[in-house]
Amino acid sequence: MTDKINMIQRMKMKQIWIAFIAALLFSGSVAAQGNYIKHTVEKGETITQIAKKYKVTPYDIYKLNPDAQNGVQEKAVLLIPSKSLKKQDAKPEVIEASSKVANKVHVVEPKETFYSISKKYKVSVEDLKKVNADANRDGLKIGQELIIPLNGTAVADKKEVKKEPKKEVKEVKDEAPKSGKYLYHIVKPQETKYSIAKEYGMSLQQLEELNPEVKDTLPVGFNLKLDKKAAVEKEKEVAKVEVASTTEGLKEYEVQPKETIYSLSKTFGIEEDKLIALNPELRDGLKIGMIIKVPASVAEVAKKDKEYKDLTTKITNKDKKEMVLLLPFNISKIEDDSENSIQDRLKTNKFLNMTLDFYSGALMAIDSMKKLNGNVNIRIFDSKETKTGSDVPNIIKSNNFSNTDVVVGPFFQSNVEVTAALLEKNDIPVVSPMSKESGKMYSNLFQSMPAPEYVKKAMLDFLKSKNDNVFTIIDSKRGSSKQFINSNYSGMRFLEPDAKGLVAPESIRGMLVKDKTNYIVLETERGATILDVTNTLLKEMENYTIKLVLLEKTEAYDFDEISSSRLMKLNLHYPSLSKDNDSPAVNNFFKEYKRQNNVFPNQYAVRGFDVTFDVLVRLSQRNKFEETVESTATEQIESKYKYSKNPSGGYSNKGVYILYYDTDLTVKEAK
């Protein structure tokens, strides 16, 4: 009965929130006619073809439509920057090879890599990836066609490449001048004519005189003609730096999610083949958590662990800061829905409920900061968000963000990445409040939810710190988990259940050690395996100290057959993004929330408070937001915020709790 009353009270409060938000927010919706054009994808169209039609680059389109990187379907609507021509005036533009030589096409075979293909054709991995952007982004696939650039040149779209007979290609290659008057530079995303000219010691006027066709535009992938003398001097300088970096000693580096051999080579200023020579195991592929050797002169390793601090004791209101919240209220949809009442929508729309709960927590955080005399201006916008897009581009276009210090939101990872891309040039931090995904690494993107890889690795790091007896019982279907464990815990021993999901008791007994604590990692979703293994472990507790471990707590352990008492006897250990906290400050938060909203906060309301308050308290320090992130870890109501800078860009939160079931029927944090 109490739950039903709470639900009714929560729905009433949310109806009040909706009315309040509708009155507070202006929609700010602007039709995409000024800075953006809407394009409906026609049958068979590709991103490259669309980019050419509007005289923009594929990179420009991906910035506003990140989901398009996974392919586009007929009738999908894309946003196109309006710096392009109008659709009716647009003419297809073909970027041709500067040297007019034919480009060879290679069909990818099993086990081939960019590195092996580059060696086969005697081209650099970097040039190979530049002219095969799709393959670089999505990875090589068997049977895929790659363009092989000749003499540093290649056409922009492999669909326009004509396959030439092998003999003819060789003849053309031999006839191409190898020591002419010019060298070439392939334009990369975000480069400008000025930056390229400066890089090669040329004047802007000299660069434009050599390349009159790019006087008004600079397409990504275009082969710019360079003064050979300047380019050769540049190559010598780069070579000197690379040689120096590999002779000044080495340090170890741990591979992070989404990193590639190519991105690591760029991060540490070393060619891919030299990186592989230092780490031969890379020939078998790059794995998250792998420890590799990199030049010591640029490696950032073995940093001292950040100390958790209470930043509320150092609040300053000297300088006024600004935070923007981008929340998916979708008020216009609610107002336009004549068939369903607000109450009906609240009963069925989980996303709306989650948004309003998050918002209620955020308001509590804003109110708490006011009481601490923080000097932060708050602006809130309806991001009108769905999985496939948002109104963020229009919001940023129509409003002044020059004084904004931090943006929190939107919710979906793809929309957060669009926001980060649009604000990156202004160096405005964008905090992703809800997504656990590890997406594209923008320099200004802060992932506040630890990625699943970090959560599992935190558990393995905890086990490594114990110096006790550890082994894993793992289902045969969990090959990726086995690979992850091997990559992050060297020397791990494994047991595998039989076809029925059972493990012989003598096999488990043979792995146990009497004079140490035995941590048994159980990786399975099968109820039969869980019951069988835990039965054996419970019997062996008379002779051994045993603790059951999970890398991820799933619904498989919530069934009635697997009682909580069973897991408590085994001191079940597992990683978690949150924990129950009974400190006075936390109790006061729950009481105040209940007083204001007539119900206790759920997980989304607490999340809204934690993320918002953590940003506000960091903004209220003497140092910049980014500086507090670099130096200090924090803990709020239920979550930790221990950000770590990714070598590929942006920041990830690695604040994870290691919890365990105690025999007194409580859940505690393991030390």
N, C-alpha and C positions, 0 to 999 in steps of 0.2 A: 504493500500500500504506500509506503514511504517513497519508493522508487517512482511510482506513478505520480505522486504529488510533486516530486522533484522535476519530473519530465514536464508536467503542466506549467510549473513555475518557470522553468527554463524557456519554454516556448513563448510564454507571455513576455518574458524579458527580451527575447530575441525580436518579437514583433515591435517592441519599443525601440530596440536598436535599429531596426530597419527604417522605421519612421524618422529616427534621429539622423541616420546616415543620409537618407534621401534629402533631408533638409539641409544638411551640412555640406554635402559634396556638390560641386557642379560637374557636369559630365565631361566637359572639355573635349568632346568628340569633334574632330575635324576630318572632313572627307579627304581621302588621299589624293588631292589634286594639286597641292603645293609642292611639298618635298617628296611625295611618294605617288606612284602610279600603281593601280591594281591590274595585274595580268592574270587572265584565266588560261591555264595550261591547255594547249591543244594536243590532240592525239599524236604521240610519237615525239613530242618536243623534249629536248634536254635542257639542262641549266645552261650549258655552253651556248646552245642556239639562242636561248632567250636573252642571255647576256649580250650576245652580238647584235641581236635585233634592237636592243635599247642602248647599245654602245656603253655598256657598263661591264664590269668584270664579274665572273662567278663569285668571287670573294664578296663583292658588294651585295649580291643577292643572298648569299649564305648568312651575312651579318644580320639581315632583317628577317630571314626565313631559315633558322638553323635546322628545322626538320627536313628541309630540302636536301640536306647532305645525305640523307638515306634514300634519295630518289623522289621523283614527283610523279603524280598520277594525273590522268586526264581530268580536266575541270577543276583541279586544285587552284586556289587563288594565291598569288605571290605578290608581295610588296616590292616594287622596283623604285630605286632612287630616281627622283625627277630631274636630276642633273642630266639624265638621258634625254633622247628625243622623244616626242610624242609617238605613240604607237603607229598612228597612220602615216607619220613621216619617216619612221625608222626603216633603214635598209640594212640587210645583212652585211656584216663586215667580216672579211676573212683576213686573219693575220697570217702572213706567209713567212717562210724561212728567209732570213736576210740574205743568205748566200745562194739561194735558189737551188740548193742541192736536195735530192730526194732523201727522205727519212726512212730508215729501215724499220720494219715491224717485227717484234719478237713475240712468240706465243709462249706464255708461261707454262713450264713443265713442273711436275711434282717435285717438292723439296727445294725449289729455286727461291732465292731471296734477291732483294735489290742489290746486295753486295756481290753475289755470285754472277748476276747478270751484268753488272757494271764491269766486272773483271773480264767477262767473256767478250764484251764489245769495246773494252778499253776506254770507257767513259767514266766520269765521276758519278758517285751515288747521288750527289746533290743535283746535278743536271738531269739525271734520269728521273728523279722524283719531281723536279720542277715541271717537266713536260708531261708527266703522268699524275696529275693532281688527284684524280679519283682513286687511283690505285694506292697512292701514298696515304690518302685519308682512310680508305676502307680496307686496305691490306691486299696483298697479291692473291689471286685466285687461279687455279689450274685452268688453262685454256684462254686466259685473259690476254688481250693484245696490248703490248706496250710499244710506245714510240721510242726508238733508239736515236738520240740526237747525234748528228754528225758535226764535228768541228764546233761544238757548243751551240748549235742551232737546231730548232725544231718547230714544226707548226703547232698551233694552239690546240687543235682538235683532232684526235686520232681518226675520227670518222672521215676527215678530208685527206688522210694519207693514202697514197696509192702504193700498193705493194709492187715493188720492182723486182725483176729477175735478179737472182743473186749476183750474176756476173756484171750486170749493168750497174748495180749499186756500187760494186767495188770499183768499177771504172770511174764513176762519177766522183767517188771519194778520193781516188788517186789524183784526179784532175783538179780537185778543189785546192786553192792556194793555202799552203800551210804557214807561210811567213809573209803575209801581205801587209798593208798599211794600217789595218784596223784589227781590234779585238772586239768582242761583244759581251754585253751584260744582260742577262735575262731578268726582267723586272719582277720583283717580289711584292706581295701585298703590303700596303702602307708605305712603300718607298715613294719618294718624290724626286723630280728632276734635280732639285737643289741638293738633296742628300746624296744622290748618286754622283753628281758632279764633284761634290766635296770629297766623297770617298776616294775618287780616282784622281784628285788633284787637278781637276779641270774647272773652267769657268762655266756658268750656266749658259752663257751665250755660245761658247764653243760646243757644248753638248747639243744645243738646239740647232746649230748650223750643221752639225754632222747628222742630225735626225730631224729634218724639217717636218716629217709626217706626224710627229708627236708634239707639235707646237702647242696644241690646245688640250690634248689628252695624254695619258700615260697608262695604256692598258697593261694589266698584269700578264706576264708571259711574253711581252714584247722584247725583241732582241735589239737593245740599244747599241749603236755603233760608238766605239770608244777610241780615243787616241792611243795607239799601241804602246808608245813609250810610257805614258802614265799608267796604263793597265799592268805592264810588265813590272814597273816599280812597286805597284800595289801588291802583286803576287809575291814578290821577294820579301816584302814586309810581313805578309801573312805567314810565309814559310818560316821566317826567323822566329816568330812568336810560337808557332807550333813546335819547332824543334826545341826551343827553350822550355816549353811547358812539359815536355816528356823527359827532360833531363834533370829536372829539379826535384826529383823524388815523387813518390806516389802515396796516396791515402785511400782509405776505403770509403765507399759510398753505397747507400742502400737505395735500390730502385723503387720508385714510387708508382702508384696507379697511373695509367694513361701515358707513361713515358715510353719512348721508342729509342732505338739505337741512334736514329737520326737526331732526335731532340737532345739526347745526352751529348752527342758529338758537338752540337751547337752550344749547349750549356757550358761545357768544359773546354771549348776551343780546341778540339782535337778531331782529326779526320776519322771517319768510321772504321777504315781498315786498320788504323793505328789503335783505336779503342778495342777492336776485336783482337789485335795482336797482343794487347795487354791482358785481355780476358777471353781466352779461346772458347770458354763455355758459351759465349754469346752466339757462336755459330749454330747452337741448338735452339736459339730463341731467348728472348728477354722475359724474365719472370718477375712479378711483384715481390719485393723483399730480397731479391738477389743482391749479394754483396759483391761489388766490382771495384777494380782499381782505377783511379782517375788521377790526373795531374794534381799534385799537392798545391800548386800555386793558385788554383782557382777553386779547389774543393771546399765546401762548407760542411765539415763533418765534426762529429763528437762535440756538438754544442751542449753547454751546460743546461740541465733540465730547468724549465721555467718554474719559478716559485709562485704558488697560489697566494694571491693577496686580496684583501678587501679594499677595493678602490673607493668605496663610499666614504672612507676617512680622509680622502684627498680631493674632495669636490672643490672646484674653483668656478666662479661665475664671472671671471674677468673678461673673457672673450665670448661673445654670443656665437653659438653654433647652430646648425640646422640639420634636422633629420627628416627624410621623406619616407612615408609608408605607402607602398603600392599594394593594395589589398583587393582581392577579387570579389567585391560585393555584387557586381552585375545588377545594379539597381534598375537600369533601364529595362532589363528582361522582366524583373518583378513587376514594375509599373505597367508594362505592356501586356502582361498575362491577365487577360480578362476572364479566363476559364477557371483558374485556380486562385484561391485566396492565399494570403500570406501564411495562414495557419496550415493549409494543405501543402504548400511548398516546403514548409519547415518539417513536415512529417516525412517527406520523400527525398528532399535534396540534401544529401550528406555533405556535399561540398560547401553549400551555403551555411549549414550548421557549423562546420569546421571553421569557416571564415569568421563567423560571428563570435565563436568561442575564442579564437585567436585574438580577435579585435578587443574583446572584453578584457583579456589579460594584458594586452598592450596598453589599454587605457589605465589599468591599474599601475603599470610601470611608469607611465607619464605622470600620473598623480603622485607616485612615490618620489620621482625626481623633483617635482615642484616643492615637496616638503623638505627636500635636501638642498633647496635653493640653487638647483642647477639652472644654467642659463642657455637653454636649448629651445629653438623655435621648431614647432612640429607642423608639417604639412601632410595631409592625407589625400590620396587620389584613389578613385575606383579604377583598377587596372582592367576591368572587363575581361577577365582572363578565362580561357579554356585550354585544353591540352594542345590545341593546334595554333594558338595565337593569343594576342592581347592588344590592348589599346596603348601600350607603353610608348611605341614610336610617336604617336600623336600627342601623348601627354608631354613627352620630352620636347617635342617640336613646339608645342603651344605654350609652354611655361618656362620661366627663367630658372635654371639650375646652377647659375654661376656662384651662388652663395651656399649651395648644398654641400654638407660635409660627408654625409653617409645616406645611402638609400637602402631600405629594408624591403625586400620583396622583388618580384612577385613570388608565387608559390611553385609553379612548375619549372623544372630545370631549364627547359628550352627557352622559356620566357625570361628567366633570370639571365641567361646567356645573351639574349638580345639586348637586355638592359645594360649589362656590363659592356657589351660591344659599343653601344651608342654613347656611353659615358666614359669609356676608357681614355679617350683623347683629353678629357678634362680631369683625369686622375681622380674620379669620384668613386670611393669604395661602394660596392654593391654586395649586401649580405643576403645570401640565400637562406630563408628561414625554415623551410620545410623539406626540401629535397635531400635525399640520401645519395643521389646519383653523383658520379664523378664525370663531369662533362668536359667541355673545352676549357683550357686553362687561360683565362684572361687575367692580366696583371692586377686588375682591381676587383676580382671576384673572391669573396670570402664564403666558403661552405661551412655553415654553422652546425650542420648535422654530420657527424663522422660517417665516412663511407663504410660499407660492410667489410671491406678489406682491412681497414684500420681497426675495426671492432674485433675481428678474429685475430689479427696480429697482436693486439693488446693482450689477449688471453695467452697466446703462445709466449710472448715476452715475459709475462708473469710466471709462467711455468719454468722458463729458462733461468729466471732469477732465483728459483728455489733450490737448484742443485739437488733435486730429489729424483726418484725413479719415475719416469714418464713413458707411457706407451699408448698407442691408439688402437681401438677396435673400430674398424671402418667397413661400411657396406661396399660391396664390389661395384655398385653403380655410382659411387661417389669418387670417380677418378680425378675430377678437378680439385676436390678437397684434399685428396692425397698429394697431388702435385703442389698445392698451396702449402701444406704442412711441410713437405720436404724442402720447399724453397725458403721457409722461415724458421725451421727447426732441424738443423743438421743432425743426423744420427737417430732420428725417430724410428722406433720399432712398431711394426703393424701386425695386427691379427685380423683375419677376415672371416665373417660368419659363413656357414655353409648355405646350400640352396634354400633350406628352410628358414634361414635367418638365425640359426643357433650357433653357439660357440662352445666347444667342449670345455668343461670346468678345468680339466688338467692343463689345457693350453693356457688359460688365464693364470692358473696357479704357477705355471712355469715362468711367467713374466714378473711375478711379484717378488719384492725384496723385503726382508724382515726388519732390517735396521734403518730403513728410510720410509718417508711418507710416499705412498704410491698414488700418483695422479693418473687416472685412466680416462683418456679422451674418447668419448663415444660419438661417432659420426654415423648416424642412421636415422631414418624416419619410420622404420618398421617397428610397430608396437611389439611384435613377437620378439624381436632382437632386444629391445629395451628391457622387456620383462625377463628374458632369459639371462642377460648379462647382469642386471641388477640383482636377480636372485642369487647368482653365483657370488657376486661381490659381497652381498649381505652375509652369506655363510662364511666367507673368508675373513670377515672383519674380526673374528675371534683370534686370528693369528697374525693379522697384518693391519697396518694403518692405511686406510683407503679413502680416497676422495674422488668422486665422479666429476668429470669435467665436460662441458659443452663449449664449442666455439661459437654456437648460435642457439639461443633458446627458442624453440619452435612450438607449434601447437601440438606436436606429437607427445609432449610431456604434460599436456593438460587433460588427458583422458582419465576417466574414473579408475581404470585398471591400474594406472600408475599413480599411486597415492602420494600426497605431499609428505607423509610420514616416512615413506620409503626413501624419498630424495633427501630428506633432512638427515636421516641416519647415515647416508652416504656423503653428507656435507656437499651437496651439489654446488659446483662453482661454474659461473657463466659470466660473460661480458654483457654490459648494459649501457645504454645511452643515458639512463636516468636512475635515480634511487630515491627511496623515501627518506625524508629529512625531518627530524622532529626538533630542530633548533627553535628557540623563541621567535626569531625573525620569521621563520617559515610558518609557525603556528599563527603568528599575527597576520600573515598574508592570507591564510585560509579563512580566518575569522572575518577579516575585512572584506574579502571577496564575497563571503556568505552574507554579510550585512548589506552590501550594495546590490547583490544579484539574487538573493533569496535561495541560492543553491551553492553547493561547494564546487570549486573549479574542476573541470575534467582535464585530460592530458593536453588538449589543444589550448585551453585557457592558460594553463601553466606554461606551455611552450611560448605563447604570445607574450607573457610577462617576462620570461627568462631572456628571450632573444632581444626584445625591445629594451629591457632594463640594462642588459649587458652593453648594448650599443650606447645608450644614454650615459651610463656611468663612465664609459671610456671617452666619450665626447667631452665630459666635464672634467677632464684632467688637463694639466698644463701642457702635456705632450700631445701630438697629433694622434688620431685614432690608430693609424698604422703603427706608430711607435709603441703604443700601449700593447698592441697585438704582438709585436716582436718581443717585448720584454716581460709581459705579465700574463699569467693564467688566472682565470677567475672561476668562481663557482656560485651559481644562483640557486633558485628554489630546488630544482631537480637535476640540473645539467651542469657539466663542466665546459669551459671554453678555453682550450689550450691550442691556439692556432699555430700552425707550422707552415713556413713558406715553401711552396713547391718549386723545384728548379725550373720547371716548364712554365711557371707563372701562377699567380694567385696564391690563396691560402686555404688550408684544410684544417678543420678542427679534429684534434686527436684526443679530446677529453673523453675517456671511456672509464667506466667503473668496473671493477671486478668484484662481483657479489657472490655470496654463498648462503645456503640454507643452514641455519644453526639448529642445534638440537632443542633449543628453547622456543622453537616455532617462530623465529624471526628471521628476517633477511638482513645480513650485515655486509659491510664492505671489507673485503680481504686485504690484508696488509702484506 
